[in-house]
Amino acid sequence: MRTHRVDVLVVGGGAAGMAAAAAAARVGARTVLVEEGARLGGVLDQCIHPGFGLHRYREELTGPEFAARLVAELDGVEAWTGQSLLAVDPNRPRARTVGSEGLVEIEAGAVVWAAGARERPLGALRVPGTRPAGLFVAGLAQRLVNIHGLLPGRRALVLGSGDIGLIMARRLHLEGVEVVGVVEIRPHPGGLLRNVVQCLDDFGIPLLLSHTVVEVHGRGRLTGVTLAEVDGAGAPQPGTERFVPVDTLIVSVGLVPEVEGVPFAPRDPATGGLAASTRLQTAVPWLFAAGNCLAPFDLVDTVATFGARAGTLAARHARGELSPAPRPVPVRMGRNVAALVPSSLVPGEEAILYLRAREPLDRARVTVGPDGPTRTARGVRPAEMIEVRLTAEETAAMACLQEVAVEVTALR
Ligand SMILES: Cc1cc2nc3c(=O)[nH]c(=O)nc-3n(C[C@H](O)[C@H](O)[C@H](O)COP(=O)(O)OP(=O)(O)OC[C@H]3O[C@@H](n4cnc5c(N)ncnc54)[C@H](O)[C@@H]3O)c2cc1C
């Protein structure tokens, strides 16, 4: 087995990993990036729709175009594709990988975990019924259509109106599949308003709010699903059931952060992702994290920004230049917050928090801590993350708090 010594090891070649590796190399760190797939890009590779890069490159790019820009920034990075991580030593920044480079032991000064997220399957929803052919998570259907040129079926229903579900409804429609509708359990769409308009309204695809799939039918192949209306708590209402004949069900009900490769690193119980501070450093000081392994992000631009920050700080840690952080103060989801990253803030340092509101609000106040800083926001939608920037003075004032709750409330 070959041993390779570097300053920074980055695991995952998606937007977060590539941005981390490029940033680490830019500040002079010997950097290796390990990607188990055959190509760099991660999920971007299969997202052939436009809508990427408006913030980072001030251009509207497709996913593969955005990925190509990041690949071009990998100057000085050794990028190994087809190389999968076997294990990370919990006691020191050392990992074993296997693949086209053979079995390699990598000794590093710091590790950036950027392994992305995987999709929540139908099993996670406990929908009763059979499990015939014709059930697909949206990312798999997207890969079949966009990469392999295969259609998953002829008549489809999409469960979940997040951006991925909306985009897949349009994609299947454009490929000639009859998309009978998109079903959403909540009373409002999960995805961006522009995606509701551009993916559903423009093509006459119905959106069924406050509904869900309560049963799956079929033996060899899916023959249909039963839909029902739900109440405010998401419970199906007896008497509202109806059978919808379809041969394909596209399930798009959220992403789960990919963190299995670092079982020793603490998780954030609220997101299921790695718990990291605003330095993107976990409780294991040499382990940094970025991208969807923290929590699913809405915009790739944000993922790349976080990636670059994690890469720079990992390089500084590897060179012994990163001063130990004062005790991080945990940040917690308060009223009307459905997701919040990172999990803690470092007092006395500038911080960026990203959060998702649970309910839409036209005008909102975001409060960080009981008497802490407030920010206002307009047009708050659960699909769009809110960015809250805190100054070093504002975080320093929180140093003695046990935790800080973040809230999003209506502003009149
Ligand atoms: C369908 C869809 C549509 C989207 N549309 C938009 C949009 O229009 N605009 C926008 O801005 N954003 C969009 N996003 C969001 C954005 O693209 C993602 O949040 C971002 O690309 C995620 O990057 P990542 O690096 O965190 O994860 P990923 O892209 O998932 O990359 C993780 C990488 O890690 C690798 N990996 C995992 N485990 C290992 C291991 N053990 N060893 C080695 N490698 C490993 C994986 O193979 C993968 O390549 C969309 C996302 C999806 C899924």
The ligand as a MOL file (V3000), in Angstrom:
LIG
                    3D

  0  0  0     0  0            999 V3000
M  V30 BEGIN CTAB
M  V30 COUNTS 53 58 0 0 0
M  V30 BEGIN ATOM
M  V30 1 C -31.8100 18.0670 -8.4990 0
M  V30 2 C -31.1280 19.2770 -7.9100 0
M  V30 3 C -31.3370 20.5200 -8.4840 0
M  V30 4 C -30.6650 21.6420 -7.9970 0
M  V30 5 N -30.8730 22.8420 -8.6100 0
M  V30 6 C -30.1360 23.9270 -8.2160 0
M  V30 7 C -30.2420 25.1840 -8.9350 0
M  V30 8 O -30.9990 25.3220 -9.8970 0
M  V30 9 N -29.4570 26.2090 -8.5210 0
M  V30 10 C -28.5980 26.0780 -7.4660 0
M  V30 11 O -27.8590 27.0230 -7.1310 0
M  V30 12 N -28.4990 24.9070 -6.7490 0
M  V30 13 C -29.2510 23.8350 -7.0970 0
M  V30 14 N -29.1440 22.6530 -6.4030 0
M  V30 15 C -28.3380 22.6200 -5.1590 0
M  V30 16 C -26.8180 22.4310 -5.3540 0
M  V30 17 O -26.5750 21.9660 -6.6540 0
M  V30 18 C -26.2680 21.4320 -4.3490 0
M  V30 19 O -26.6190 21.8690 -3.0720 0
M  V30 20 C -24.7180 21.3170 -4.4180 0
M  V30 21 O -24.2890 21.0350 -5.7350 0
M  V30 22 C -24.2350 20.2390 -3.4450 0
M  V30 23 O -22.8330 20.1480 -3.4670 0
M  V30 24 P -22.0290 19.1920 -2.4640 0
M  V30 25 O -20.6070 19.2580 -2.9030 0
M  V30 26 O -22.3430 19.5060 -1.0550 0
M  V30 27 O -22.6160 17.7200 -2.7040 0
M  V30 28 P -22.5850 16.7480 -3.9590 0
M  V30 29 O -22.7480 17.4430 -5.2440 0
M  V30 30 O -23.5480 15.6490 -3.6350 0
M  V30 31 O -21.0930 16.1470 -3.9290 0
M  V30 32 C -20.6540 15.1950 -2.9940 0
M  V30 33 C -19.6280 14.3140 -3.6640 0
M  V30 34 O -19.0130 13.4890 -2.6860 0
M  V30 35 C -18.7750 12.2140 -3.2510 0
M  V30 36 N -18.6130 11.2410 -2.1700 0
M  V30 37 C -19.5500 10.8760 -1.2490 0
M  V30 38 N -19.0340 9.9550 -0.4070 0
M  V30 39 C -17.7450 9.7350 -0.7960 0
M  V30 40 C -16.7100 8.8730 -0.3290 0
M  V30 41 N -16.8950 8.0630 0.7270 0
M  V30 42 N -15.5080 8.8790 -0.9710 0
M  V30 43 C -15.3140 9.7150 -2.0370 0
M  V30 44 N -16.2710 10.5430 -2.5320 0
M  V30 45 C -17.4750 10.5610 -1.9120 0
M  V30 46 C -20.0050 11.9830 -4.1140 0
M  V30 47 O -19.7670 11.0060 -5.1050 0
M  V30 48 C -20.2460 13.3760 -4.7010 0
M  V30 49 O -19.5810 13.5500 -5.9340 0
M  V30 50 C -29.7870 21.5140 -6.8690 0
M  V30 51 C -29.6020 20.2610 -6.2670 0
M  V30 52 C -30.2450 19.1510 -6.7780 0
M  V30 53 C -30.0200 17.8090 -6.1010 0
M  V30 END ATOM
M  V30 BEGIN BOND
M  V30 1 1 1 2
M  V30 2 1 2 3
M  V30 3 2 2 52
M  V30 4 2 3 4
M  V30 5 1 4 5
M  V30 6 1 4 50
M  V30 7 2 5 6
M  V30 8 1 6 7
M  V30 9 1 6 13
M  V30 10 2 7 8
M  V30 11 1 7 9
M  V30 12 1 9 10
M  V30 13 2 10 11
M  V30 14 1 10 12
M  V30 15 2 12 13
M  V30 16 1 13 14
M  V30 17 1 14 15
M  V30 18 1 14 50
M  V30 19 1 15 16
M  V30 20 1 16 17
M  V30 21 1 16 18
M  V30 22 1 18 19
M  V30 23 1 18 20
M  V30 24 1 20 21
M  V30 25 1 20 22
M  V30 26 1 22 23
M  V30 27 1 23 24
M  V30 28 2 24 25
M  V30 29 1 24 26
M  V30 30 1 24 27
M  V30 31 1 27 28
M  V30 32 2 28 29
M  V30 33 1 28 30
M  V30 34 1 28 31
M  V30 35 1 31 32
M  V30 36 1 32 33
M  V30 37 1 33 34
M  V30 38 1 33 48
M  V30 39 1 34 35
M  V30 40 1 35 36
M  V30 41 1 35 46
M  V30 42 1 36 37
M  V30 43 1 36 45
M  V30 44 2 37 38
M  V30 45 1 38 39
M  V30 46 1 39 40
M  V30 47 2 39 45
M  V30 48 1 40 41
M  V30 49 2 40 42
M  V30 50 1 42 43
M  V30 51 2 43 44
M  V30 52 1 44 45
M  V30 53 1 46 47
M  V30 54 1 46 48
M  V30 55 1 48 49
M  V30 56 2 50 51
M  V30 57 1 51 52
M  V30 58 1 52 53
M  V30 END BOND
M  V30 END CTAB
M  END
